[in-house]
Amino acid sequence: MHRSKYYPRLFIAATFTVISLWKLYEPVPPRPQEKITQETITPVIKNFPENVIKRNAGTGWKMMNLNESKSGEDFCALVPFHSTTGKSAIMCVHTIRDMVSNAIRQNKRWNDCDPLPARWNAAKTGAKNEVYVEIGANIGSCVMEMLMSTDANIVAFEPTPRNYQLLSRTIYLLGPEYQQRVALFPIALGSESVKSQVFSAEGNMGNSVVGKPIKDFVNQQVNEPVDIYIERMDSILSHKISIPLVKLDAQGFECQILDGMAHETAADIHQIKFEFAMEWLKQHNCTDLLPRLRNFGFNITDDKGGPIASDVVDCGVCDVYATKK
């Protein structure tokens, strides 16, 4: 679930005009048809490691099944995605005006994902049961980057139905060398197994918040809530697996996710890339996120590697890393 760090709160509150709002929400104009091709290489099939997933279904949900992932074509625009390593594939994005989808249309990628492959490669050990975990996958820009630029097996969670449908459709359209490396779950992670709702902001489907609406800016509209399911992370992933890297983007729901992560699961994680957004954390009573991560044995640093000793990052919205000591 992405939310842009490029929404400066004060600037938007002071200067957002009727014209800019119209630009944000107007239908995406048609573009000349671009020829889109998949990579033409001999696929190397890598089997998903055994004993990583404890269970693949629960009350009201089940893990992605490629034979049932054809939905989404009615509101899916196919565009090229180019990874940092030069590999490319087609990707489903929203047909409505949406921040991440628009960026991928224009730039053929979402730049927030660029640091992930290097961090994965630096942390991985080569263990047979090694996985990259993404919590809040949105439409899959970082899943695609990791598929194209690394050899990682991936466990991804995305509870917002429209985002999930696009991501599952993208995976359905990939070759088997990519498909078999992904386990995709249509659920949120939290502290207990419950049914809840998700609220998605217009113009930014990445700002989909569990349990309550939180706007990027005052005048933003929020879509009607949609029912979702929440599960504990330690009920889905096995203990004693290797997790070199987690990407966590949960719109303030991070503390509930940590509460559903047993110490045995946390011990398997080497590094977490997460978004620190105080307004979202406050509304979910998660202002102690950094101390909680330190209690799991992580050091906190900024995206340049500089240590963060305080319990709050004075940045509005920014990327932060938690790395094992």
C-alpha positions as CSV (number, residue, x, y, z in Angstrom):
1,M,0.0,0.0,0.0
2,H,2.0,2.9,-1.2
3,R,1.6,6.5,-0.1
4,S,3.8,9.1,-1.8
5,K,6.5,10.9,0.2
6,Y,6.0,13.6,-2.4
7,Y,2.8,15.0,-1.0
8,P,4.2,17.9,1.1
9,R,1.5,18.5,3.6
10,L,1.9,22.2,4.1
11,F,2.4,23.1,0.5
12,I,-0.7,21.2,-0.6
13,A,-2.8,22.6,2.2
14,A,-1.8,26.2,1.2
15,T,-1.7,26.0,-2.6
16,F,-3.9,23.2,-3.9
17,T,-6.3,24.9,-6.3
18,V,-9.4,23.9,-8.3
19,I,-7.2,23.5,-11.4
20,S,-4.8,21.1,-9.7
21,L,-7.7,19.0,-8.3
22,W,-9.1,18.7,-11.8
23,K,-5.7,17.6,-13.1
24,L,-5.5,14.9,-10.4
25,Y,-8.9,13.4,-10.9
26,E,-9.6,13.9,-14.6
27,P,-9.7,10.6,-16.7
28,V,-6.4,9.5,-17.9
29,P,-6.1,10.7,-21.5
30,P,-5.6,8.2,-24.3
31,R,-2.1,7.6,-25.4
32,P,-0.7,6.2,-28.6
33,Q,-0.6,2.4,-28.5
34,E,2.8,1.3,-27.5
35,K,4.1,-2.1,-28.5
36,I,4.6,-4.1,-25.4
37,T,6.7,-7.3,-25.4
38,Q,7.8,-9.7,-22.7
39,E,11.4,-10.8,-22.2
40,T,12.4,-13.3,-24.9
41,I,14.8,-15.4,-22.9
42,T,15.0,-19.1,-21.9
43,P,13.2,-19.2,-18.6
44,V,14.9,-20.7,-15.6
45,I,12.3,-22.1,-13.3
46,K,12.9,-21.7,-9.6
47,N,10.6,-23.6,-7.3
48,F,9.1,-21.8,-4.3
49,P,10.7,-23.1,-1.2
50,E,8.8,-25.6,0.9
51,N,7.8,-25.1,4.5
52,V,7.7,-21.3,4.2
53,I,3.9,-21.0,4.2
54,K,1.9,-22.4,7.1
55,R,-1.5,-22.1,5.5
56,N,-2.8,-20.8,2.2
57,A,-6.4,-20.1,3.1
58,G,-8.6,-18.9,5.9
59,T,-12.2,-17.8,6.6
60,G,-13.2,-15.7,3.6
61,W,-9.9,-15.7,1.7
62,K,-7.3,-17.9,0.0
63,M,-3.9,-17.4,-1.5
64,M,-3.7,-16.5,-5.2
65,N,-4.3,-19.3,-7.6
66,L,-3.0,-18.7,-11.1
67,N,-6.0,-20.6,-12.6
68,E,-8.3,-18.0,-11.0
69,S,-6.4,-14.8,-11.7
70,K,-8.0,-13.7,-14.9
71,S,-10.2,-11.1,-13.2
72,G,-9.1,-7.5,-13.5
73,E,-9.0,-7.2,-17.2
74,D,-12.1,-5.0,-17.2
75,F,-10.3,-2.2,-15.3
76,C,-6.7,-2.9,-16.1
77,A,-4.5,-0.9,-18.4
78,L,-1.4,-2.8,-19.7
79,V,1.8,-0.8,-19.7
80,P,5.5,-1.6,-19.9
81,F,7.5,-2.0,-16.7
82,H,11.3,-1.6,-16.8
83,S,13.4,-2.8,-13.9
84,T,16.7,-1.3,-12.7
85,T,18.5,-4.2,-14.4
86,G,16.9,-3.5,-17.8
87,K,14.5,-6.4,-17.8
88,S,11.0,-5.6,-18.7
89,A,7.5,-7.1,-18.7
90,I,3.9,-5.9,-19.0
91,M,2.1,-4.7,-15.9
92,C,-1.5,-4.0,-15.0
93,V,-2.2,-0.5,-13.7
94,H,-5.4,1.3,-12.8
95,T,-7.3,2.9,-15.6
96,I,-8.5,5.6,-13.2
97,R,-6.1,8.4,-12.3
98,D,-3.9,7.0,-9.6
99,M,-0.5,8.2,-8.3
100,V,1.5,5.0,-8.7
101,S,-0.2,3.9,-11.9
102,N,0.4,7.3,-13.4
103,A,4.1,7.2,-12.5
104,I,4.5,3.8,-14.1
105,R,2.8,5.0,-17.2
106,Q,5.2,7.9,-17.4
107,N,8.4,6.4,-16.1
108,K,7.8,2.7,-16.6
109,R,8.6,2.1,-12.9
110,W,8.0,3.4,-9.4
111,N,11.3,4.8,-8.1
112,D,10.6,4.0,-4.4
113,C,11.4,0.4,-5.3
114,D,14.8,1.0,-6.8
115,P,16.9,0.4,-3.5
116,L,15.4,-3.0,-2.8
117,P,17.4,-5.3,-5.1
118,A,20.8,-4.0,-3.7
119,R,19.6,-4.4,-0.2
120,W,18.3,-7.9,-0.9
121,N,21.6,-9.0,-2.5
122,A,23.6,-7.6,0.4
123,A,21.5,-9.4,3.0
124,K,20.7,-12.7,1.4
125,T,22.4,-15.9,2.6
126,G,21.4,-18.4,-0.1
127,A,19.4,-20.5,2.3
128,K,16.9,-22.7,0.6
129,N,13.9,-21.3,2.5
130,E,14.9,-17.7,2.0
131,V,12.1,-15.2,1.0
132,Y,11.5,-11.5,0.4
133,V,8.3,-10.4,2.2
134,E,6.2,-7.4,1.1
135,I,3.4,-6.1,3.4
136,G,1.2,-3.7,1.5
137,A,2.1,-4.6,-2.1
138,N,-0.4,-2.2,-3.8
139,I,-0.5,-3.0,-7.5
140,G,2.9,-4.7,-7.4
141,S,5.6,-2.2,-8.5
142,C,8.1,-3.4,-6.0
143,V,7.1,-7.1,-6.5
144,M,7.9,-6.5,-10.2
145,E,11.2,-4.9,-9.4
146,M,12.2,-7.8,-7.2
147,L,11.1,-10.4,-9.7
148,M,12.9,-8.7,-12.6
149,S,16.1,-7.7,-10.7
150,T,16.7,-10.5,-8.2
151,D,16.3,-14.2,-7.8
152,A,14.1,-13.8,-4.7
153,N,11.1,-15.9,-3.9
154,I,8.4,-13.5,-2.7
155,V,5.6,-13.5,-0.2
156,A,3.3,-10.5,-0.7
157,F,0.2,-9.3,1.1
158,E,-2.3,-6.8,-0.4
159,P,-5.8,-6.5,1.1
160,T,-7.4,-3.8,-1.1
161,P,-9.4,-5.8,-3.7
162,R,-8.9,-3.6,-6.7
163,N,-5.1,-3.4,-6.1
164,Y,-5.0,-7.1,-5.5
165,Q,-6.8,-7.9,-8.7
166,L,-4.4,-5.9,-10.7
167,L,-1.3,-7.5,-9.1
168,S,-2.7,-11.0,-9.5
169,R,-3.5,-10.2,-13.1
170,T,0.1,-9.0,-13.7
171,I,1.5,-12.2,-12.2
172,Y,-1.0,-14.2,-14.4
173,L,0.5,-12.6,-17.5
174,L,4.1,-13.3,-16.6
175,G,6.1,-16.4,-17.6
176,P,6.4,-19.4,-15.2
177,E,9.9,-18.4,-14.2
178,Y,8.3,-15.4,-12.4
179,Q,4.9,-16.9,-11.5
180,Q,6.4,-19.7,-9.5
181,R,8.4,-17.4,-7.3
182,V,5.4,-15.5,-5.8
183,A,3.0,-16.4,-3.1
184,L,0.3,-13.6,-3.0
185,F,-2.3,-13.2,-0.2
186,P,-5.4,-11.0,-0.5
187,I,-5.3,-10.1,3.2
188,A,-3.9,-7.5,5.6
189,L,-1.7,-8.4,8.5
190,G,-2.5,-7.4,12.1
191,S,-2.6,-8.6,15.7
192,E,-5.6,-10.9,15.3
193,S,-7.7,-12.9,12.8
194,V,-10.7,-10.6,12.1
195,K,-12.8,-9.1,9.4
196,S,-12.4,-5.4,8.8
197,Q,-12.7,-2.7,6.2
198,V,-10.2,-0.7,4.1
199,F,-10.7,2.9,3.0
200,S,-9.0,4.0,-0.3
201,A,-8.3,7.6,-1.2
202,E,-9.3,8.9,-4.6
203,G,-6.2,9.7,-6.8
204,N,-4.0,7.5,-4.6
205,M,-5.1,3.9,-4.2
206,G,-1.9,3.3,-2.4
207,N,-3.3,5.3,0.5
208,S,-5.7,2.4,1.5
209,V,-6.0,2.4,5.2
210,V,-7.3,-0.4,7.4
211,G,-10.1,0.5,9.8
212,K,-10.5,4.2,9.1
213,P,-10.1,6.8,6.4
214,I,-6.9,9.0,6.5
215,K,-6.5,11.6,3.8
216,D,-3.4,12.8,2.1
217,F,-4.9,16.3,2.2
218,V,-8.0,17.9,3.6
219,N,-10.1,18.1,0.4
220,Q,-9.3,14.6,-0.8
221,Q,-12.3,12.2,-1.3
222,V,-12.3,8.7,0.1
223,N,-14.1,5.8,-1.6
224,E,-16.7,3.7,0.2
225,P,-15.0,1.1,2.5
226,V,-14.6,-2.4,1.3
227,D,-14.6,-5.5,3.5
228,I,-11.2,-7.3,4.0
229,Y,-9.7,-9.9,6.2
230,I,-6.8,-9.6,8.7
231,E,-4.5,-12.4,9.9
232,R,-1.5,-12.6,12.1
233,M,1.8,-12.9,10.3
234,D,3.0,-15.7,12.5
235,S,-0.1,-17.7,11.5
236,I,0.9,-17.5,7.8
237,L,4.6,-17.8,7.7
238,S,6.6,-20.6,9.3
239,H,9.2,-20.0,11.9
240,K,12.9,-20.6,11.3
241,I,12.9,-19.4,7.7
242,S,15.3,-16.8,6.3
243,I,13.9,-13.3,5.6
244,P,16.7,-11.0,4.4
245,L,14.4,-8.2,3.6
246,V,10.8,-7.0,4.4
247,K,9.1,-4.0,2.8
248,L,6.5,-2.7,5.1
249,D,4.0,0.0,4.0
250,A,0.8,-0.3,6.0
251,Q,-0.5,3.3,6.4
252,G,0.0,3.5,10.1
253,F,-1.1,-0.1,10.8
254,E,2.5,-1.1,11.5
255,C,2.2,-1.6,15.3
256,Q,-0.7,-4.1,14.9
257,I,1.4,-6.0,12.4
258,L,4.3,-6.2,14.8
259,D,1.9,-7.4,17.5
260,G,1.0,-10.3,15.2
261,M,4.7,-11.2,14.6
262,A,6.0,-13.6,17.2
263,H,9.6,-13.1,18.4
264,E,10.5,-16.2,16.6
265,T,9.3,-14.7,13.3
266,A,11.0,-11.4,14.0
267,A,14.3,-13.3,14.7
268,D,14.1,-14.5,11.1
269,I,14.1,-11.0,9.6
270,H,17.4,-9.2,8.8
271,Q,16.1,-5.9,7.5
272,I,12.9,-3.9,7.2
273,K,12.4,-1.0,4.8
274,F,9.3,0.9,6.0
275,E,7.6,4.2,5.6
276,F,7.5,6.5,8.6
277,A,4.4,8.7,8.4
278,M,3.6,10.3,11.8
279,E,0.0,11.4,10.9
280,W,-1.0,7.9,9.9
281,L,0.9,6.4,12.9
282,K,-0.9,8.8,15.3
283,Q,-4.3,7.8,14.1
284,H,-3.5,4.1,14.7
285,N,-1.9,4.7,18.1
286,C,1.4,3.7,16.8
287,T,3.7,6.5,17.8
288,D,6.0,4.0,19.5
289,L,6.9,2.2,16.3
290,L,10.6,2.7,16.6
291,P,10.9,1.6,20.2
292,R,8.9,-1.5,19.3
293,L,11.3,-2.3,16.5
294,R,14.3,-1.8,18.8
295,N,12.7,-4.3,21.2
296,F,12.9,-6.8,18.4
297,G,16.6,-6.2,18.1
298,F,16.7,-3.8,15.2
299,N,18.9,-0.7,14.8
300,I,17.0,2.2,13.1
301,T,18.7,4.2,10.3
302,D,17.7,6.7,7.6
303,D,17.9,5.9,3.9
304,K,21.5,7.1,3.8
305,G,22.5,4.7,6.6
306,G,22.7,7.4,9.3
307,P,21.6,6.2,12.7
308,I,18.3,7.4,14.2
309,A,18.5,7.5,18.0
310,S,15.2,9.3,18.7
311,D,11.8,7.7,18.9
312,V,10.3,10.0,16.2
313,V,11.6,10.9,12.7
314,D,10.9,14.5,11.9
315,C,10.3,14.1,8.2
316,G,6.5,14.1,7.7
317,V,6.7,11.0,5.4
318,C,10.0,9.2,4.7
319,D,11.7,5.9,4.2
320,V,13.4,4.4,7.2
321,Y,15.3,1.1,7.7
322,A,15.4,-1.3,10.6
323,T,18.4,-3.6,10.5
324,K,19.4,-6.4,12.9
325,K,22.3,-5.5,15.2
